[in-house]
C-alpha cells in the first residue's frame, strides 16, 4: 500500500516532466517533487528525458545529483557533497532524513546464527541523532513519530533506554545502480539458508516417523505378548476348573461312605 501511494504521489511530477523542457523548469520540478509530503520513490522521474538532460547542463547538473541522493542516497551522502549541491528547504531536509532513516533501519536487520531468523536490532538514540544530525532526543522522537504516522515503519520508542525498537520498514527506497548483483548475492545466501533449514526439517520429520514406527512395533509386540499371556492364563483357569470339577465329583461319590 505504501508503495502504491508513493507511486501515485509521483504521478503528477511525471506528467509535468514532459513539459519541463528548459533546464530551469526541470530543476524546479526536482525541488517540488522532493519537497512533496508523500513522494518517497524517484526512479521513474530520474529516467525521464528532460530530467536526464540536466546532466549536460553545468548550472543545473547538481539538481540531478540531488535527485539521485533522494532516490537511493542518505543524509550523509548529501553532507559529503553539500558544497556542490543545491541547499535544502525545510521539507526536503525532513524528507531526506526520513529516507535515510528507512535505509538505516533496513540495514540494521541481522540474521541469527542459530536459527536463521531475521530481526531488527534496537537502534540507539545517540547513533540515530549523530547519523541524522539531529540536535536532541526530542527532535529524533519527532522524526520517528512522523515516520510511524506516515506508515513508513512500525515499532516503538523507549525513552527510558534511549532506543528505537522497529518491527517493520516500508520498502520505499529506489535501487541504486549496481545494487542488483549485490541483491542477487544476498538472495543466493538466503536461498542456501532456506535449503539448509528445509533439509534439517526433513531430517527431523524422518526421525519422528522412524520413532513413530518403532513405537508402533513396540506396542504391537507388547499387545501380542499380552494376548498370549492372557491366553495362557485363560487355559490355566479352564484347566483348574476341570480339575476342581473332577475332585468334586469324586468327593460326591465318596460322601456316602465317609458319612457312615
C-alpha positions as CSV (number, residue, x, y, z in Angstrom):
1,X,0.0,0.0,0.0
2,X,2.8,2.4,0.9
3,X,4.5,1.8,-2.5
4,X,1.2,2.4,-4.4
5,X,0.7,5.6,-2.5
6,X,4.2,6.8,-3.2
7,X,3.9,6.0,-6.9
8,X,0.6,7.8,-7.1
9,X,2.1,10.8,-5.4
10,X,4.9,10.9,-8.1
11,X,2.5,10.7,-11.0
12,X,1.8,14.5,-11.2
13,X,5.5,15.2,-11.4
14,X,6.0,12.6,-14.1
15,X,3.3,14.3,-16.1
16,X,4.9,17.7,-15.5
17,X,8.3,16.4,-16.6
18,X,7.1,16.1,-20.2
19,X,6.6,19.9,-20.4
20,X,9.8,20.8,-18.4
21,X,11.8,21.4,-21.5
22,X,14.1,24.0,-20.0
23,X,16.8,23.2,-17.5
24,X,15.4,25.7,-15.0
25,X,11.9,24.1,-15.3
26,X,13.4,20.6,-14.8
27,X,15.4,21.8,-11.8
28,X,12.4,23.4,-10.2
29,X,10.4,20.2,-10.8
30,X,13.0,18.3,-8.8
31,X,12.7,20.7,-6.0
32,X,8.9,20.4,-6.0
33,X,9.0,16.6,-6.2
34,X,11.5,16.2,-3.4
35,X,9.6,18.7,-1.2
36,X,6.1,17.0,-1.6
37,X,4.9,15.2,1.5
38,X,4.1,11.8,0.1
39,X,6.8,11.3,-2.6
40,X,9.3,8.7,-1.4
41,X,10.4,7.0,-4.7
42,X,12.0,8.9,-7.6
43,X,13.5,6.3,-10.0
44,X,10.8,6.9,-12.7
45,X,11.3,10.7,-12.5
46,X,15.0,10.2,-12.8
47,X,14.6,8.3,-16.0
48,X,12.5,10.9,-17.8
49,X,14.4,12.6,-20.7
50,X,14.1,16.2,-19.5
51,X,15.5,15.3,-16.1
52,X,18.3,13.3,-17.5
53,X,19.2,16.2,-19.8
54,X,20.3,18.1,-16.7
55,X,23.5,16.0,-16.7
56,X,24.7,18.1,-19.7
57,X,23.9,21.5,-18.0
58,X,26.6,22.8,-15.8
59,X,24.3,25.2,-13.9
60,X,21.7,22.6,-13.0
61,X,23.5,19.3,-13.1
62,X,23.7,19.4,-9.3
63,X,19.9,19.1,-9.2
64,X,20.1,15.8,-10.9
65,X,22.7,14.7,-8.4
66,X,20.4,15.8,-5.6
67,X,17.5,13.8,-7.0
68,X,19.8,10.7,-7.1
69,X,20.5,11.2,-3.4
70,X,16.8,11.4,-2.7
71,X,16.3,8.2,-4.7
72,X,18.9,6.0,-3.1
73,X,21.3,8.1,-1.1
74,X,21.4,9.2,2.5
75,X,21.7,12.3,4.6
76,X,25.5,11.6,5.0
77,X,25.8,11.5,1.2
78,X,24.3,14.9,1.0
79,X,26.6,16.3,3.7
80,X,29.6,14.9,2.0
81,X,28.8,16.7,-1.3
82,X,26.9,19.7,0.3
83,X,29.2,22.3,-1.2
84,X,28.4,21.2,-4.8
85,X,24.6,20.6,-4.2
86,X,21.6,22.9,-4.0
87,X,20.6,23.9,-0.5
88,X,17.7,22.0,1.0
89,X,14.5,23.6,2.2
90,X,12.8,22.5,5.4
91,X,10.5,20.0,3.6
92,X,13.5,18.5,1.7
93,X,15.6,18.2,4.9
94,X,12.8,16.4,6.7
95,X,12.2,14.1,3.7
96,X,15.9,13.2,3.3
97,X,16.1,12.4,7.0
98,X,13.1,10.1,6.7
99,X,14.5,8.3,3.7
100,X,17.9,7.9,5.5
101,X,16.0,6.5,8.4
102,X,14.5,3.8,6.2
103,X,17.9,2.9,4.9
104,X,19.4,2.8,8.4
105,X,16.6,0.6,9.7
106,X,16.7,-1.7,6.7
107,X,20.4,-2.2,7.1
108,X,20.0,-2.9,10.9
109,X,18.4,-6.2,10.1
110,X,20.5,-9.0,11.4
111,X,20.4,-12.8,11.0
112,X,20.6,-15.2,13.9
113,X,23.4,-17.7,13.5
114,X,21.4,-20.3,15.5
115,X,18.1,-20.4,13.7
116,X,18.5,-18.2,10.6
117,X,15.7,-15.8,11.6
118,X,16.0,-12.1,10.8
119,X,15.3,-9.4,13.3
120,X,15.7,-5.6,13.6
121,X,18.2,-4.8,16.3
122,X,17.1,-1.8,18.5
123,X,18.9,1.3,17.4
124,X,20.2,3.8,20.0
125,X,19.1,7.4,20.0
126,X,22.7,8.5,20.1
127,X,23.6,6.7,16.9
128,X,20.5,8.0,15.0
129,X,21.0,11.5,16.3
130,X,24.6,11.6,15.1
131,X,23.8,10.0,11.7
132,X,20.9,12.3,11.0
133,X,22.5,15.5,12.5
134,X,19.6,16.0,15.0
135,X,20.2,18.3,17.9
136,X,18.2,16.5,20.6
137,X,16.4,13.2,21.5
138,X,13.1,15.1,21.2
139,X,13.9,16.0,17.6
140,X,14.7,12.4,16.9
141,X,11.5,11.2,18.5
142,X,9.5,13.7,16.5
143,X,11.1,12.3,13.3
144,X,10.4,8.7,14.3
145,X,6.8,9.5,15.2
146,X,6.4,11.3,11.8
147,X,7.7,8.1,10.1
148,X,5.3,5.9,12.1
149,X,2.3,8.1,11.3
150,X,3.3,8.2,7.6
151,X,3.3,4.3,7.6
152,X,7.0,4.2,6.8
153,X,7.7,2.0,9.7
154,X,6.2,0.3,12.7
155,X,7.7,0.0,16.1
156,X,8.0,1.6,19.5
157,X,10.2,4.2,21.2
158,X,11.8,3.7,24.6
159,X,12.9,7.0,26.1
160,X,13.9,5.1,29.2
161,X,16.6,3.1,27.4
162,X,17.1,5.7,24.6
163,X,16.4,3.1,21.9
164,X,14.0,2.6,19.0
165,X,12.7,-0.9,18.5
166,X,11.5,-1.1,14.9
167,X,9.5,-4.2,13.8
168,X,8.9,-3.4,10.1
169,X,10.1,-0.9,7.5
170,X,8.3,0.1,4.3
171,X,10.2,-0.9,1.1
172,X,10.3,2.7,-0.3
173,X,13.9,3.2,-1.4
174,X,14.9,3.0,-5.0
175,X,17.6,0.6,-6.1
176,X,21.0,2.3,-6.8
177,X,22.8,1.4,-10.0
178,X,24.8,-1.8,-9.4
179,X,22.7,-3.0,-6.5
180,X,21.1,-5.8,-8.4
181,X,24.2,-8.1,-8.3
182,X,24.5,-7.5,-4.5
183,X,20.8,-8.2,-4.1
184,X,21.1,-11.4,-6.1
185,X,24.1,-12.4,-3.9
186,X,22.0,-11.8,-0.8
187,X,19.1,-13.8,-2.2
188,X,21.5,-16.7,-3.0
189,X,22.7,-16.7,0.6
190,X,19.1,-16.6,1.8
191,X,18.1,-19.4,-0.5
192,X,21.0,-21.5,0.7
193,X,19.9,-20.9,4.3
194,X,16.3,-21.9,3.4
195,X,17.6,-25.0,1.7
196,X,19.6,-25.9,4.8
197,X,16.6,-25.3,7.0
198,X,14.4,-27.5,4.8
199,X,16.9,-30.3,4.9
200,X,17.1,-30.0,8.7
201,X,13.2,-30.1,8.9
202,X,13.1,-33.1,6.6
203,X,15.6,-34.9,8.7
204,X,13.6,-34.1,11.8
205,X,10.4,-35.4,10.1
206,X,12.1,-38.6,9.1
207,X,13.4,-39.0,12.7
208,X,9.9,-38.5,14.0
209,X,8.4,-41.0,11.5
210,X,11.1,-43.6,12.4
211,X,10.4,-43.2,16.2
212,X,6.7,-43.5,15.5
213,X,7.3,-46.7,13.5
214,X,9.4,-48.1,16.4
215,X,6.8,-47.2,18.9
216,X,4.1,-48.8,16.8
217,X,6.2,-52.0,16.6
218,X,6.8,-51.9,20.4
219,X,3.1,-51.5,21.1
220,X,2.2,-54.3,18.7
221,X,4.7,-56.7,20.2
222,X,3.5,-55.8,23.7
223,X,-0.1,-56.3,22.7
224,X,0.7,-59.7,21.1
225,X,2.6,-60.7,24.2
226,X,-0.3,-59.6,26.4
227,X,-2.7,-61.6,24.3
228,X,-0.5,-64.7,24.5
229,X,-0.2,-64.3,28.3
230,X,-4.0,-63.9,28.6
231,X,-4.5,-67.0,26.5
232,X,-2.2,-69.0,28.8
233,X,-4.0,-67.6,31.9
234,X,-7.3,-68.5,30.4
235,X,-6.2,-72.0,29.5
236,X,-4.9,-72.4,33.1
237,X,-8.2,-71.3,34.5
238,X,-10.0,-73.7,32.3
239,X,-7.7,-76.5,33.4
240,X,-8.1,-75.6,37.0
241,X,-11.9,-75.6,36.6
242,X,-11.7,-79.0,35.1
243,X,-9.6,-80.4,37.9
244,X,-11.8,-78.9,40.5
245,X,-14.9,-80.4,38.9
246,X,-13.3,-83.8,38.8
247,X,-12.4,-83.6,42.5
248,X,-15.9,-82.5,43.5
249,X,-17.3,-85.4,41.5
250,X,-15.0,-87.9,43.3
251,X,-15.9,-86.4,46.6
252,X,-19.5,-86.7,45.8
253,X,-19.1,-90.4,45.1
254,X,-17.2,-91.0,48.4
255,X,-19.5,-88.9,50.6
256,X,-22.0,-91.8,51.4
257,X,-19.2,-93.9,52.6
258,X,-17.5,-91.1,54.5
259,X,-20.8,-90.3,56.3
260,X,-21.0,-94.0,57.5
